[in-house]
């Protein structure tokens, strides 16, 4: 008896105990689930080692008046202008309560800086600088909103604290909406696959219990490790899809076995065959998701941890809970039949399809491959960027505030290039000020620069000598304007320069300006680090994609070894990896075509981004590499069973598709339904991930597995199962060979 047979036998004999243990796990997890969002963190798209983050840290520690966590409070009035005393009085009254919060470091009022007033005067903004990190600042938002007074001006909140608050709130709403869509449709799909109500309910119940237990585990992990708020959506998306998928494969095999043997033998045989396939296919998914933990980005790392937990629980549920439930249900699995189906009808279609493909393999292989590559072609023009408020729906406060600032003050105004200059000596010594003077004058002469803010650009009438005189003894500065400027722009060993570009943040023009700034630091003993929206985008993309090839290589190599052991073939794992890559490339092209270029944006309910969020291709690769391999493992497991029976390549491929084609299609349909339900999400990042996975899985389970798989296996012939004798002797036999 094999390991998987023994697992099935124990699960059957102890079936009521196994179900009781799972119910206990469910009861223990239940109280943690509603508290999970409060344990999860927003942000995590940056890396503390990139230059932009180090610049931010240098400014936080080096300049007492600097804060990277800034809430922007925007005031608007149709009747009053910002220069009216009544407008100022109302704005001050609105903000007065915030000064009672210890986390509020200071408020930079628009009355003290005319650049914070729009050209027509009807819009102005003040900056509330907080002592919290940006990723923690949204926790303060309820207290801030409670203390804001309605003094008669339209008030909108923007900036990182408001953005992160909206991300957290809308993520929860998106999850509830997606669940409400996915679960009923998944039930209908399962009924269509099985034809019976009981058969459809078993995978859904097992899937639901698995997801609940996973969310409880994620809550416990989040207490020890920072976990992204987007884990909430991903855990449910993957958990429901995979748990139902695995249950579907095993339940289908159980019904097949039940026609030939008793309930106990059917459970044992199901676990020994379909259970083994579930284990190894799940292992390939775990490998892909575990690759995300190799990135030094909290968002990717937490998705990897949560995703691996999801798959492990789904596997354990399929190997323990499901056999126990099937043992209890027994022959009642056929009750509640709604659809009468000839058991051989579906299989006949797959035999005809595979036989037709294998008669003319080249006529299938070449056009299908060209079609998938054509779908992926838009990815050649991908523009990778970091998320901003445009990933949120237009109805929310922080998105509206962001759009108002960009419209009234310009993109460059709200997203400057931030330069941190550190000195071993006094940052405002005469020598350093001379170097700063030359540096800022050179930047101001660049036609790509709109303006410069720094210690030596406050008053255009001042000469270098006058600035040196003012800052010679900073603690003795009398003029309130210069005193405030020193507090905002300098510390003992650090000073800041703000460069306001004419181009959009993240545009090619602004990226080129950033590169030139980094290539030409100031003289003196300053050490330069550069932050800002464009710097963050460039550094994040460079860091992520410097690590990506190594991570991809680890995932591909590990998956190859697992499949080599499972199928005892040198070529089949390689073929599976190439076909996986084709479906992933096609989904990449869809990302660019839809979300960057904006096709179908009105149908899908979003505003075109003009970019693809930088982590999405990496996320999709790591998720899809294992998820697509799922179907390859299930298909090849049945093909290998037939090969061991017949030793005929063409017959074994046809039989393998006959036995698994309908179930693979049904399983893919479930994953497509679950992931596509997240297209209803209002956060564009979640919408893009859900749609991207749905497209890839749909292509993979239809075009790739139904057409490319039989075509390539026909062309390879007996070489499909070739393994050098020397390697065959060293490689332990997998349970497929028993």
Secondary structure, 3 states (H helix, E strand, C coil): CCHHHHHHHHHHHCHHHHHHHHHHHHHHHHHHHCCHHHHCECCCCCCCCCHHHHHHHHHHHHCCCCCCCEEEEEEECCCCCCCCHHHHHHHHHHHHHHHHCCCEEEEECHHHCHHHECCCCCEEEEEEEECCCHHHHHHHHHHHHHHCCCCCCEEEEEEHHHHHHHHHHHHHHHHHHHHHHHHHHHHHHHHHHHCEHHHHHHHHHHHHHHHHHHHHHHHHHHCCCCCECCHHHHHHHHHHHHHHHHHHHHHHHHHHHHCCCCHHHHHHHHHHHHHHHHHHHHHHHHHHHHHHHHCCCHHHHHHHHHHHHHHHHHHHHHHHHHHHHHHHHHHHHHCCECCCCCCCHHHHHHHHHHHHHHHCHHHHHHHHHHHHHHHHHHHHHCCEECCCHHHCCCCCHHHHHHHHHHHHHCHHHHCCEEEEEEECCCCCCHHHHHHHHHHHHHHHCCCCEEEEECCCCCCCCCCHHHHHHHCCCHHHCCCHHHHHHHHHHECCCEEEEEEEECCCCCCHHHHHHHHHHHHCCCCCCEEEEEEEHHHHHHHHHHHHHHHHHHHHHHHHHHHHHHHHHHHCCCHHHHHHHHHHHHHHHHHHHHHHHHHHCCCCHHHHCCCCCCCEECCHHHHHHHHHHHHHHHHHHHHHHHHHHHHHHHCCHHHHHHHHHHHHHHHHHHHHHHHHHHHHHHHHCCCHHHHHHHHHHHHHHHHHHHHHHHHHHHHHHHHHHHHHHCCCHHHHHHCCCCHHHC
